[in-house]
């Protein structure tokens, strides 16, 4: 029996796509991390433009996306990611870090998990995964601030990252939000 499809909200630089994905038994993180695949196939796609978020542009039974153009994939639960760490010998304790990420016309806020102290170089340039998990996430489109979304888990495209900041520990939210 194949696993049931996952509902997702995908953001590109210009569009929002509500769809279903069939990542298989290994989960979405592994499915998007396949290095020999440059595309992702989605089903039941509802396409809207960022500058007209209330107006649906088109519906497609099947839509193919270039992975490098996907900014973020929002999910309804953390479990839909599947396993996010490779098998390693010994113990691995993950440490959550609150981050503010600027990428591809969006700002993301949430928690990344690393194995110890936050290391930007390690997060961004080590390994082969294109997408990185972000938990308790909020997404805002910079040019269209009415385009906002929140998700318990999302995957963001690390190749589009412009900057990552660690907010001060005593700052819950920036002023004005």
Secondary structure, DSSP 8 states (H G I E B T S, - for coil): -----EEEEEEESSEEEEEEE---TT-HHHHHT-TT--EEEEEEEEEEETTEEEEEEEEEEEEEEEGGGEEEEEES-GGGG---S---SS----EEEEEEEEETTEEEEEEEEESSS--HHHHHHSSS-SEEEEEEEEEEESS-TT-EEEEEEEEEEGGGEEEEE---TT-SS-TT-
